[in-house]
């Protein structure tokens, strides 16, 4: 069974890269004019869920924050792809 140091040795550089990539994404949003939409808000909500997951694993907290929890079916699909964040 690996210990925390083993996990850090294996995954730290990959996680570091992903974190820098996310920071760059947010910087690009900040640099450009115009209004953002629900996906930006959903992304920030997911980051908050990652930092404060409550009593559930972080990955689940993030996934739940980005999931559509509606239960009523729609009459017809408006698009043929997923937005990746719920429209609120």
Protein Blocks (a to p, Z undefined) as FASTA:
>chain_A
ZZfklmmmmmmmmmmmmmmmmmmmmmmmmmpgcjddfklmmmmmmmmmmmmnojadfklm
mmmmmpcfbfbdcfbdfbfcdehiacZZ
